[in-house]
Amino acid sequence: MALDNTRVMVIAVVGDLVQDWDLDAPLTGATRMVADLAFESIDIIQLTVALEERIGRRKLGFDQLLMTDGRYVDDLTIDQIATFLDSRL
């Protein structure tokens, strides 16, 4: 899958999750999950499950995206998620 297509897919999945959140700005590749959307850990889990369902594959290794040096990352952008997924597909 091309990165642009992956980004569009991630934006669509995130958009589905936040459709009732009354957001002020459109979702873009630079949108941050925590800082911009106020995602909490449960939201990140729901996002990873929704992405796996949309792609039709499980065990994509999201732990590698969500953790660095044994610690959870503070935030992720849509582009970071799309780039990660693109490398797995």
Secondary structure as UniProt FT lines:
FT   HELIX           3..17
FT   TURN            18..20
FT   TURN            29..30
FT   TURN            33..37
FT   HELIX           41..55
FT   HELIX           62..66
FT   STRAND          67..68
FT   TURN            69..70
FT   STRAND          71..72
FT   HELIX           78..88
//
